[in-house]
């Protein structure tokens, strides 16, 4: 036990330094963690760290999916729902079928059921990998929405395919009609369970006297409750977490206080960072174990099979993206679609975002060691090796080259009719105008007699004066200079205020608790400053 604690502590330290290096060299940290994990798998001290499938499915997967769903824009998700759904369900099923037939024809002793098992494992691109890599590059907003939305939803369909294929291998029988009906039932009921559990926790947050700490703890219980209840009812736990997370995310302003939202975001970012880091470095650590199980004789053949399957997945995704573009153009003549003319740029970028990761890893490792009669599970080591190779190649090859592809494609953002900074200032102007209207109409007497409220009027009037000509594009460059100076001055003031608080805290007649509260207010002011001017940097 003590040895395991020391091992994982060392892993966390390694993860921190690897992420620092990734930021320094401007590479998405999942890629570097996997690469660093490969040689670490041969270090004697770190041997014995094994990935338990239940650990990933039950402990890691629910919070990671929930955090991704929580940060997904429902408005954008709904706008691109047809594209997301087509890639999350038909494309995953089609990919599983292609992998099944290719692997059954290619690998000696590989049955069609084993092929579908492999297809269900490697067909879904990974939400965590996609999100982490897309954060490091600048791409159109619609592209991020589609990739992240697809990655959230496709895990459900792939795991259902995996479940039926595994049952076929174990029992030797497969009924297509029953499987198709069960597929729909598992997905629909998974969504229903997720929303039902979300409603339950919504009621707790909304109508019970919770504190900020209670709210944060409840947000961690929520995804586990969704996932475990859904799996207990034998429906999609992944879709339960995603649908429930989206439901609560849209309503966060209704049931969470401002303190709960601020504190929750900080806690969740830290936890998601640690979980992501552990999962990706464990992928690299486990690969040498898989190689060892194959033996020297089967390694060369396994590499060939793995590279062919990886090539099939990459080419297949490109074909699916271009086919989806053609179908969208045809359907635009019949129904209203989000983009009737996608062009070639979007499908090219989308075709190169097929990075595999956490779900594929967990599914492969959950394959039992033996059949019901005690015989070894056929081709288990080969399936594991192919899965790890697919994850490694797609994550490293596509992840590292995606920025180059994005730069080459050079796709403008068709949804960005005005710049983000102009949008930000337009919103500020409308908020300032609303505030001034309320102050002048409802609180006119208080404005005259209360100096603090009068200062609010001055503040909003200053905002209106600053923003009155913002709609003119030639003012944007000049305003950015002003804001840069303003941020520099504010940063200096905040630094000096903190220094003064440290001095005041040494005085006997100043409460330490009061000083802490003032530090928190300064921290909030700095965070407000950071978010407000983030787009300018």
N, C-alpha and C positions, 0 to 999 in steps of 0.2 A: 504493500500500500504506500509506504513512504517512498519507495523507489519510483512508483508511478507518478506520485505528486512531483517529485524532483524532475522526472522526465518531461512532464507537461509544462512545468515551470520553465524549463530550458527551451521547450518549443515556443512558448509565448515570447521569450526574450529574442529568440531567433526570428520569429515572425515580425516583431517590432523593427529589428534592424533591416530585415528584408524589405519591409514596406518603406522604410526611410530611403533605402537604396533605390527602390522603384520610383519614388517621388523625385529623387535626384536625377535619375536617367530618363524620367518621363515614360515609364512603362507601366501598364496596368498590373497591380500587385498580384492578382491570381496567377498570372503567367510566371512571374519570378518565383513565387512560392512553390509552384509545382516543380520548376527546374531545380530549385535549391533542395527540395525534398528528395529528389532522386539520389544524389550522392549521400544524403543523410541516412538513407535506408541501409547503407552498408556500414554505418558507424555502430560498433558493438554496444555502446551505452544506450543507444536509442532503439535497439532491437527489442522486440516484445511489444512495441506499441502497435496494436492491431485495430483495424476499423471494424467495429461491430455494426452490422446493418441496422439493427434496432436502434442503436445509438444515433445514427444519422436520420432514420425515418422519424423517430419519436422525439428526440432531443433537439436535433439540428434543423430538420426540415420545417416544422411548423413556424418557429419564430422567424426564420429567414424568408419564408413565403409571406408571412403576415407583414413583415417590415416592408417587403417589396410592394405588396398590395396597398399598404397604408400610404406609400409615397407615389402611388399611381393616380393620375388625374382621371376621375370617372368621366368627366366631360369629353376628354380626348379619347378615352377608352371606348365610350359609346359611339363617338363619331366614326371610329375605325373598327367597329365591332365585326363587320362582315369579313374584312381582311384578317383580323385577329382570329376569328372563329375558323376561317378556312385553313389557316396554317396550324391552328391548335388541334384540329380534329381530322379533316380529310387528308391533309398533307402528312400528318404523323402516321395515320393508318396506311396510306399509300407507301410511305417510306418503309414502314415495317414489312409490308408485303414484298417490296422489291428486295430488301435485305434478306428476307426469309428465302426467297427463291434463289437468289445469287449464292448465299452461303450454303444452301442445301446442295446446289449443283457444284460448288467449288470445293467444299471441305469433305473429305472422305468420312463416312459414318455419321454425317450431319443429317438428321431428319428434317422434314418441313416444320414439325412442331418446335424443334430446337432452333430452326431458323427464325420462326416467329418470336421465340423467346429472346433471341439476340436482337431482332428488329425492335421489339418493345423496349429493350434496354437502351439502345443507341439512337433511337429516332428523335428524342426530344432535345432541342437546344436548351441550354441552361439559363434560368433567370438570373442567378447570382453572377455568373460569368459575364453575361451580356450587360447587366447594369454596371458592373465594375469597370468594364472596358469602355463602354459608351461615355462614362463620366470623364474620361481622359481626352476625348476628342469632341470637336464641334460639328454636330450634324443637325439636320432639320428636326424640329420637334416631332413631326408626324412619324418620322423614322424611329425615334426613340420610343414613342408610344406603341408602335406596332411590334417592335422587337421585344420590348419588355412585356407587353400584353400577351403576345404569343407564347413567350417563355413561361409566363405564369400559368397559362391554361393548358399547354400541351403536356405537362407532366401527368395530368389526370388521364388523358387518353392513352398515353404510352404505358402507364402503370396498369391500366385495365387490360390492354393487349398483353402485357407481361403476365398478368394474373391468369388469363385464360390459356395462354401458351404453356405456362408452368403446370397448370392443371392437366393439360393435354399430354405433356411429357410424363407426368406422374401416373396418370390413369390409363393412358394409351387411347383415349377416346376424345372426340371433339365434335360438338353439334353446332353448326354455324348459325342456325336460326335462333337457338337458345342463347348463344353468345352475343348475337347482335341485339336481341331484346334486352338482355342483361346489361349490355354496354350502355344503352340509353338510360336504363333505370338507375344504374350506378352514378351516372353523371347528373341526372336531374335531381335525384334524392340527395346527392352530395351537396348541390347548391342549396337545396331546401334546408338541410341540416345546418349548414353554415349560417344562413340568414336567421334561422330559429335561435341558434346559440347567440348570435350577434344581438338579437332583440332582447334576450335574457340579460346580457351584460349591459346593454344600453339602458335597460330599466334600473339596474343596480347603480350605475353611474348617475343617472338622471334623478332618481327619486330617493335614494338612500343617502344618509349624511357621511359621504366619503371624504377623506382628506387627500391632499396631493400625493402622499406616499401610497395611500391605498389605491388611488387611481392608477398609478404607475404599476403597482403589483398586479392589479386586475388586468391591465393590458398584457401582461406576460402570461397570466393564466388563460386568457381568452383563446389564443391560437391552439394551445394544447387541448383545451376543452372541445374546440371545434374538430380538431383532427382525430382525437381518440374516440369521441362519440361516433363520428362518421365511420371510422374503421371498425368500431365495435358493431355497427349496424351493417357492415360489409358494403359500404358505399365509398365514394371518392373522398378521402380525407384532404387531398390536395385542393380540390374544388371547394370543399367546405371552408378551408382556411382563406382561400382567395376571395370567394364570394362574401364571406363574413367580414373579411378585412376591408373590402371595397365598400360594403354597406356602412360600416362604422366610420371609415375615413371621411366619407361625404358629410357625416353628421357630427364630426368632432367638435365643431363650434357649439353644438347644442348641449352636449353632456359633459364636456371637460372644461374646467376652469382654465384661465390663462396660465396659472402657475403649473397646473398639471400638464398642459400642452408644452410649455417650455422645458420643464424637467423631464417629461417623457421623451421628448425628441433627443435630448442629450444622453439619457440612459440607453435608449434604443440604438442610437448610432454607435455607442461604445460596445454594446453587447453584440450587435450585428457584425461589427468589425472583428471582434475576437472569434466569433463562430465561423465567419468566412475564412479567416486566416488559418484556423485549425483544420478545417475541411480541406482546403487546397494544399496545405503542406502534407497532410496525411495521404493525399492522392500520390504525391511523389514518394513518400516513405513506403507505401504499400507495393509499389511497382516492382522493386527487386524481389519481394516475396513471391509475386506472381510468376516472375521469370524463373525463379528457382523451382517452383512446382512443375513447370513445363519440362525441365531437363534440357540438356544440351542438344539432344537429337531433334526435339520438336521445336526448338526456338526459331530456326531459320524459316521453316514452313509457316509457323505462327506469325512471324513478321510479314511474310508475303501475303498471307490471308488478311491480316489486319490492315495493311496498306491498301489492298484492293477494296475492302469494305469501306474504309475511310474515303477512298476515291469515289465509290458509289454514292455515299452520303453527300459529299460535296457537290458532285455533278447533279445528283437527284434534286438537291435543294435549288440549284440554279434553274433547272428545268421547271420546277414547281413555281418559282417566283415569276418566270416569264410567262408560264401558262396562266397564272393568276392575273397577270397584267392583261393578257388577251381576253380572258373571260370578263374582266372588269370593263373593258372597252365595249364588248358586245352587250353586256347587261346594262350599260349606261343608256342604251337605246330603249330599254324596257322599263327600268326603274331608276330612281334617283340614287346616285352613288356619291361617295365623298370626293372622289377625284376621277372624272371620266376619262382622263388621258394621263396615266401615270408616267409614260415615257420609258426610257431605258435605264436612267440613272438610279431610280429608287430600287427596281428589282435587282440591279447589279450589286448595290450595297447590301440589300437584304439577303441576297444569295450568299454573301461572304460572312454572314453572322451566325453560322451554325455551330458555335462553340458548345461542346458538351461538358457536363460537370457533375454536380452533386447527386442528382436523381439517378443518372445512369450508373454512377459508382455504387450507390446504395442498393439499387435493384440487382446489379450483377452479384454483389456480395451476399445478397439474401437467398441466392440459389442454394438449396440444401445439398449437403455432402453426399447423401445417399437417396435412393428411391425407397418406395414403401417396402420392397422385399429385401432391403439391405444392400443391394448392389450399388456401386458407385454411380453418382449422377453422370450420365454420358456427356463428355466434352465440356465439363464444367471449367477446367483449367483453360481450355481454348477460348471459351466465352469470356472468361475473366481477362485474359490477355488481350483479346480483341477490343474489349470495352476500355481497358486502360490505355491502349494505344490510340483509340479513337479520341478519348478525352485529351490525351497528351498532344496529339498532332493537331487537332482542331483548335485547342486552346492556344498552343504556342504559334502554330503557323498562321491561322486566321486572326488570332488576337494581336500578334505583332505586326501583321501586314494590313490590318483593317484601316489604320490611319492613312497609309499610303493609298489604299483603294479609295477612301473618302476624298483625299486630296486630288487623285486622278479624275474621279467622277465629277468633282466640283459642282455638286448639286446645290442650287440656291434654295432658300427656305420659302416655298410658295405661300405659306401661311403667315409669314412675317410681312404684312403690308406696311407697317410702320415699325421702327426699331424698338427693341425692348426698353431702351432708355426713354423713348418718347411715350411708350405705353405707361411706364412707371410714373413719369411726370404728369401725364394726363389723369391718372388715378389720383395722384396727390392733389392736383388742382380741384378735382371734383370733391374730394374729401374736405379740402379746405373751404370750398364754397358752401358745402352743406353745413359745416361747423359754424361758419360766420352767419349763415341764415338763421340757424337755431339760436345762436347767442344774441343776435340783434332783435329777433322777433319774440323770444320767450324769456330772455334773461336781461332785457335792456336795463332794468333798475339795478340788478346785481352788478352789471358791467360798470355802472357809474360809481357804485359804492364799495366794490370789492377789488382791491388792487391785483389779487392773483387772477381773478377772472378777466380783468381788464388786460392783463398780460397775454391771456389766451387770444384775445381779439387782435392784439398787436402781432402775435406770432403768426396767426392765420392770414392776416393782411400782408405780412412780409412774404409769406408763401405765395399768395396770389400775385403780388408784384413781381416776384421772381419768375413765376411760371406763366405770366400773361401772354408772352410772345413765344412760348415753347413750340407751338404748332409749326412755326416757321423753321425749316430745316437748317438754315444758316446759323441759327443760334446754338445748335447742339454742340459744336466744337468749342465755342466760347464758354458755354455752361460747364463743360467737362473740366476746363481749366479752373473755373471758379470752385467746382466741387472738389477737385484735387487739393486745392489750397485749403478749402474748408475742412476737409478730412484731416489734413496735416495739422491744422491748428487745433481741431478737436482732440486728436490723438495726444498732442502735447499737453492740452489742458487736463485730459483724463489721467495722464501719467503723473502730472504734478499734484492733482487732487488725491491720487492714491498715496503719494509720498506724504502729503499733509495728514491724511488719515492715519498713517503709521505713526507719525509723531504724536497726534492727538490721542492715539490709543495708549500711549505711555503715561498719560496724565491720569491721576487718581480720580478726578471728578468727571471723567468721560467713560460711559459704559462701554464695555467690550462688545456687548450685543448690538448697541447702536452703531458702532463702527462697522460691524459685520453687515448690518442692513445697508449702510451707505456703500460698502464695497459691492454688494449685490446690485444696487441701483446703478452704480458705475459700470458694472459688467453688462447689465441689460442695455445701458446706453451705448456701450461699445459694440455689442452684438447688433443693435439697431443700426448703428453706423455702418457696420460691415455688410449687413444684408442690403441696406439702402444703396450702397455704392459698389456692390459686387460686380455688376455688369460693366462698370467703367474701367476696372483694372484690365 
